[in-house]
Amino acid sequence: MTELAIEIKGLHKIYRRGFLAKKEICAVRNLNLEIKSGEAWALVGPNGAGKTTTLHCLVGLLNPTSGSITIFGENPLSPDARRKVGFQSEIFFSYSYMNPVDGLKFYGRLSGLKDPDLKERVTKALNLAGLSDCLFQTMGTFSKGMMQRVGLAQSILHDPSVIIWDEPSTGLDPEGRRLVMDLILKLKSEGKTVLLSTHILSDIERVCDHISIINKGGILLSESIDSLLTKHSGKTLEDIYLETVRGKADAQ
């Protein structure tokens, strides 16, 4: 039996707003998800559906209101689980006066990596991210897309078993998007687990094994992409997504 890389049970996340935090906003409600080791899984949904909140709870940036999360059976806040996860947020920031080589060396040392292995890992990660032509250019001069590439590189620098990306194609040109898709296929071939949030459904159809459609904090549909396309013969993943989201909205 294939090991579960990510397991989420009954996840609830409530934000409290307003005077004395009396107003409650439920961003995620009773969300359940099981992702096996080696799978590429897409989490999709409208803006404000709860995708980023879910991912932030998964990597420990937010505390769930209730429910449980494990990474390979461990608490995501444990040092061992943290070492197994690479994460990129939707918008990646770094020190503008650094170049990507120095920036990744800094992040690598924070992860416990040491020379000479660190130097080799930095070079490999930046090459995979398509940054080999600007290794020593200060990041303050980088475009949004170039910074996204640096974020991708830092997320795989320490050779994690689980890679979690929130909108990894933000700001990327078509070549950059293709690079992300090729990188996902490469990571899958190495047995890595990939969970990403994205709005680009054609990319998902090409590289992911499963899709979960989320709206208003809850999962509307969670299924393998192959079986979904077979079941809805003649329709694209985008067609199925829109029908699922709109149909549920009409029912509500």
Kinemage of the C-alpha trace (Angstrom):
@kinemage 1
@onewidth
@group {chain A} dominant
@subgroup {mainchain}
@vectorlist {calphas} color= white
{ca met a 1} P 0.000 0.000 0.000
{ca thr a 2} L 1.341 3.436 -0.981
{ca glu a 3} L 2.158 5.649 1.975
{ca leu a 4} L 0.063 8.759 2.610
{ca ala a 5} L 2.207 11.850 2.151
{ca ile a 6} L -0.487 14.341 3.196
{ca glu a 7} L -3.601 13.712 5.250
{ca ile a 8} L -6.093 16.405 6.238
{ca lys a 9} L -9.099 15.503 8.365
{ca gly a 10} L -12.001 17.807 9.200
{ca leu a 11} L -10.007 21.001 8.722
{ca his a 12} L -11.762 24.148 9.876
{ca lys a 13} L -10.230 27.613 9.804
{ca ile a 14} L -12.151 30.587 11.165
{ca tyr a 15} L -10.845 34.144 10.981
{ca arg a 16} L -12.084 36.594 13.565
{ca arg a 17} L -12.480 40.203 12.529
{ca gly a 18} L -13.854 43.467 13.822
{ca phe a 19} L -14.044 45.066 17.244
{ca leu a 20} L -13.079 42.538 19.913
{ca ala a 21} L -12.842 39.948 17.103
{ca lys a 22} L -16.573 39.229 17.255
{ca lys a 23} L -17.077 38.774 13.522
{ca glu a 24} L -16.249 35.285 12.259
{ca ile a 25} L -15.364 34.301 8.702
{ca cys a 26} L -15.144 30.588 7.971
{ca ala a 27} L -12.445 30.253 5.300
{ca val a 28} L -12.210 26.440 5.373
{ca arg a 29} L -14.923 24.073 6.571
{ca asn a 30} L -14.672 20.324 7.209
{ca leu a 31} L -12.037 19.787 4.526
{ca asn a 32} L -10.692 16.257 4.057
{ca leu a 33} L -7.844 15.294 1.755
{ca glu a 34} L -5.592 12.253 1.326
{ca ile a 35} L -2.612 12.478 -1.025
{ca lys a 36} L -0.407 9.453 -1.592
{ca ser a 37} L 3.339 9.595 -1.949
{ca gly a 38} L 4.404 10.267 -5.537
{ca glu a 39} L 1.156 11.910 -6.649
{ca ala a 40} L 0.729 15.332 -8.231
{ca trp a 41} L -2.452 16.920 -6.899
{ca ala a 42} L -4.131 20.201 -7.876
{ca leu a 43} L -6.275 22.283 -5.535
{ca val a 44} L -8.442 24.645 -7.578
{ca gly a 45} L -11.326 26.997 -6.936
{ca pro a 46} L -12.563 30.582 -7.299
{ca asn a 47} L -10.807 33.494 -5.643
{ca gly a 48} L -11.458 33.376 -1.908
{ca ala a 49} L -12.405 29.686 -1.965
{ca gly a 50} L -9.962 28.760 0.816
{ca lys a 51} L -7.051 27.350 -1.188
{ca thr a 52} L -4.264 29.499 0.250
{ca thr a 53} L -5.647 29.171 3.773
{ca thr a 54} L -5.565 25.382 3.398
{ca leu a 55} L -1.970 25.411 2.165
{ca his a 56} L -0.882 27.795 4.923
{ca cys a 57} L -2.413 25.510 7.547
{ca leu a 58} L -0.650 22.582 5.920
{ca val a 59} L 2.807 24.156 6.221
{ca gly a 60} L 2.237 25.652 9.669
{ca leu a 61} L 1.875 29.318 8.722
{ca leu a 62} L -1.647 29.271 10.162
{ca asn a 63} L -3.096 27.343 13.075
{ca pro a 64} L -6.270 25.408 12.195
{ca thr a 65} L -9.331 26.205 14.270
{ca ser a 66} L -10.029 22.479 14.381
{ca gly a 67} L -9.179 19.290 12.542
{ca ser a 68} L -5.900 17.475 12.008
{ca ile a 69} L -3.062 17.580 9.472
{ca thr a 70} L -0.180 15.151 9.045
{ca ile a 71} L 2.779 14.896 6.671
{ca phe a 72} L 3.930 11.292 6.379
{ca gly a 73} L 2.056 10.674 9.637
{ca glu a 74} L 3.782 13.498 11.518
{ca asn a 75} L 2.679 16.870 12.839
{ca pro a 76} L 3.577 19.444 10.140
{ca leu a 77} L 5.217 21.604 12.813
{ca ser a 78} L 7.675 18.886 13.805
{ca pro a 79} L 11.287 19.391 12.660
{ca asp a 80} L 11.267 16.103 10.747
{ca ala a 81} L 8.095 17.012 8.822
{ca arg a 82} L 9.441 20.484 8.048
{ca arg a 83} L 12.572 18.981 6.536
{ca lys a 84} L 10.410 16.931 4.166
{ca val a 85} L 8.454 19.909 2.798
{ca gly a 86} L 9.355 22.553 0.227
{ca phe a 87} L 6.971 25.508 -0.005
{ca gln a 88} L 6.538 28.480 -2.297
{ca ser a 89} L 3.970 31.159 -1.535
{ca glu a 90} L 2.037 32.922 -4.279
{ca ile a 91} L 4.299 35.974 -4.112
{ca phe a 92} L 7.928 35.292 -3.267
{ca phe a 93} L 10.085 37.964 -1.646
{ca ser a 94} L 13.782 37.989 -0.923
{ca tyr a 95} L 16.553 40.441 -0.084
{ca ser a 96} L 16.874 42.859 -3.005
{ca tyr a 97} L 20.608 43.452 -2.509
{ca met a 98} L 21.415 39.729 -2.846
{ca asn a 99} L 21.872 37.758 -6.030
{ca pro a 100} L 20.028 34.415 -6.337
{ca val a 101} L 23.155 32.395 -5.536
{ca asp a 102} L 23.758 34.207 -2.240
{ca gly a 103} L 20.030 34.203 -1.490
{ca leu a 104} L 19.721 30.448 -1.909
{ca lys a 105} L 22.891 29.831 0.087
{ca phe a 106} L 21.304 31.843 2.894
{ca tyr a 107} L 18.059 29.846 2.755
{ca gly a 108} L 20.023 26.614 2.471
{ca arg a 109} L 21.991 27.323 5.635
{ca leu a 110} L 18.722 28.069 7.431
{ca ser a 111} L 17.644 24.558 6.336
{ca gly a 112} L 20.807 23.048 7.795
{ca leu a 113} L 22.621 22.514 4.489
{ca lys a 114} L 26.385 22.973 4.480
{ca asp a 115} L 29.186 23.408 1.955
{ca pro a 116} L 30.304 21.853 -0.349
{ca asp a 117} L 26.955 20.124 -0.863
{ca leu a 118} L 25.123 23.450 -0.570
{ca lys a 119} L 26.991 25.033 -3.484
{ca glu a 120} L 26.104 22.116 -5.764
{ca arg a 121} L 22.469 22.168 -4.685
{ca val a 122} L 22.168 25.929 -5.299
{ca thr a 123} L 23.556 25.626 -8.819
{ca lys a 124} L 21.276 22.704 -9.652
{ca ala a 125} L 18.127 24.380 -8.254
{ca leu a 126} L 18.751 27.649 -10.102
{ca asn a 127} L 19.429 25.809 -13.354
{ca leu a 128} L 16.171 23.875 -12.989
{ca ala a 129} L 14.385 27.198 -12.433
{ca gly a 130} L 15.856 28.637 -15.628
{ca leu a 131} L 18.047 31.242 -13.933
{ca ser a 132} L 21.477 30.137 -15.139
{ca asp a 133} L 21.930 33.385 -17.107
{ca cys a 134} L 21.462 35.732 -14.127
{ca leu a 135} L 23.100 33.960 -11.193
{ca phe a 136} L 24.943 37.042 -9.984
{ca gln a 137} L 22.422 39.739 -10.852
{ca thr a 138} L 20.938 41.451 -7.783
{ca met a 139} L 17.351 40.362 -7.145
{ca gly a 140} L 16.266 43.977 -6.753
{ca thr a 141} L 16.460 44.201 -10.553
{ca phe a 142} L 14.398 41.048 -11.132
{ca ser a 143} L 10.937 41.030 -12.669
{ca lys a 144} L 8.013 39.372 -10.898
{ca gly a 145} L 8.422 36.282 -13.058
{ca met a 146} L 12.131 36.019 -12.297
{ca met a 147} L 11.416 36.253 -8.565
{ca gln a 148} L 8.887 33.445 -8.947
{ca arg a 149} L 11.653 31.334 -10.436
{ca val a 150} L 13.872 32.069 -7.432
{ca gly a 151} L 10.980 30.959 -5.211
{ca leu a 152} L 10.664 27.712 -7.127
{ca ala a 153} L 14.398 27.111 -6.748
{ca gln a 154} L 14.395 27.690 -2.981
{ca ser a 155} L 11.437 25.323 -2.543
{ca ile a 156} L 13.361 22.361 -4.007
{ca leu a 157} L 16.822 23.299 -2.738
{ca his a 158} L 16.859 20.861 0.191
{ca asp a 159} L 15.477 17.950 -1.890
{ca pro a 160} L 12.102 17.715 -0.079
{ca ser a 161} L 9.759 14.738 -0.406
{ca val a 162} L 6.679 16.981 -0.533
{ca ile a 163} L 6.514 20.146 -2.647
{ca ile a 164} L 3.677 22.606 -2.025
{ca trp a 165} L 3.248 25.503 -4.451
{ca asp a 166} L 0.653 28.273 -4.222
{ca glu a 167} L 0.044 29.697 -7.716
{ca pro a 168} L 3.569 28.868 -8.977
{ca ser a 169} L 2.877 30.308 -12.447
{ca thr a 170} L 2.027 33.806 -11.174
{ca gly a 171} L 3.882 36.359 -13.285
{ca leu a 172} L 5.513 33.768 -15.512
{ca asp a 173} L 5.652 34.000 -19.290
{ca pro a 174} L 4.707 30.965 -21.454
{ca glu a 175} L 8.269 29.660 -21.277
{ca gly a 176} L 8.220 29.949 -17.496
{ca arg a 177} L 4.876 28.137 -17.283
{ca arg a 178} L 6.261 25.318 -19.412
{ca leu a 179} L 9.281 25.154 -17.098
{ca val a 180} L 6.976 24.720 -14.078
{ca met a 181} L 5.063 21.925 -15.785
{ca asp a 182} L 8.260 20.148 -16.840
{ca leu a 183} L 9.581 20.497 -13.305
{ca ile a 184} L 6.436 18.884 -11.887
{ca leu a 185} L 6.865 15.940 -14.252
{ca lys a 186} L 10.504 15.632 -13.210
{ca leu a 187} L 9.620 15.703 -9.508
{ca lys a 188} L 6.939 13.043 -10.063
{ca ser a 189} L 9.447 10.838 -11.876
{ca glu a 190} L 11.658 11.052 -8.780
{ca gly a 191} L 8.796 9.901 -6.545
{ca lys a 192} L 8.116 13.326 -5.029
{ca thr a 193} L 4.649 14.427 -3.958
{ca val a 194} L 3.416 17.711 -5.436
{ca leu a 195} L 0.427 19.735 -4.242
{ca leu a 196} L -0.268 22.957 -6.071
{ca ser a 197} L -2.953 25.595 -6.218
{ca thr a 198} L -3.491 27.145 -9.640
{ca his a 199} L -6.145 28.604 -11.943
{ca ile a 200} L -4.552 27.290 -15.138
{ca leu a 201} L -6.604 24.164 -15.736
{ca ser a 202} L -4.939 23.189 -19.010
{ca asp a 203} L -1.634 22.859 -17.142
{ca ile a 204} L -3.275 20.704 -14.484
{ca glu a 205} L -4.724 18.408 -17.140
{ca arg a 206} L -1.239 17.866 -18.531
{ca val a 207} L 0.745 17.046 -15.386
{ca cys a 208} L -1.484 16.278 -12.394
{ca asp a 209} L -2.975 12.949 -11.304
{ca his a 210} L -5.827 14.271 -9.180
{ca ile a 211} L -7.857 17.418 -8.733
{ca ser a 212} L -9.854 18.781 -5.808
{ca ile a 213} L -12.291 21.608 -6.543
{ca ile a 214} L -12.909 23.821 -3.532
{ca asn a 215} L -15.426 26.625 -3.021
{ca lys a 216} L -16.547 28.525 0.060
{ca gly a 217} L -14.095 26.523 2.128
{ca gly a 218} L -15.367 23.058 1.246
{ca ile a 219} L -14.444 20.477 -1.375
{ca leu a 220} L -17.062 20.094 -4.106
{ca leu a 221} L -15.290 17.358 -6.030
{ca ser a 222} L -12.142 15.293 -5.551
{ca glu a 223} L -11.214 12.727 -8.187
{ca ser a 224} L -8.497 11.447 -10.481
{ca ile a 225} L -8.255 13.545 -13.631
{ca asp a 226} L -8.288 10.517 -15.942
{ca ser a 227} L -11.513 9.152 -14.478
{ca leu a 228} L -13.090 12.606 -14.475
{ca leu a 229} L -12.352 13.165 -18.165
{ca thr a 230} L -13.553 9.651 -19.016
{ca lys a 231} L -16.778 10.193 -17.112
{ca his a 232} L -17.370 13.519 -18.886
{ca ser a 233} L -16.296 12.463 -22.371
{ca gly a 234} L -15.823 15.337 -24.811
{ca lys a 235} L -15.441 17.986 -22.120
{ca thr a 236} L -12.288 19.738 -21.005
{ca leu a 237} L -11.212 20.031 -17.393
{ca glu a 238} L -12.192 23.689 -17.557
{ca asp a 239} L -15.730 22.733 -18.649
{ca ile a 240} L -16.035 20.293 -15.746
{ca tyr a 241} L -14.659 22.840 -13.283
{ca leu a 242} L -17.096 25.566 -14.349
{ca glu a 243} L -20.064 23.207 -14.288
{ca thr a 244} L -19.102 21.978 -10.822
{ca val a 245} L -18.653 25.446 -9.328
{ca arg a 246} L -21.658 27.012 -11.053
{ca gly a 247} L -23.892 24.026 -10.402
{ca lys a 248} L -23.125 24.073 -6.723
{ca ala a 249} L -23.646 27.815 -6.593
{ca asp a 250} L -27.068 27.466 -8.276
{ca ala a 251} L -28.022 24.738 -5.809
{ca gln a 252} L -27.148 27.026 -2.917
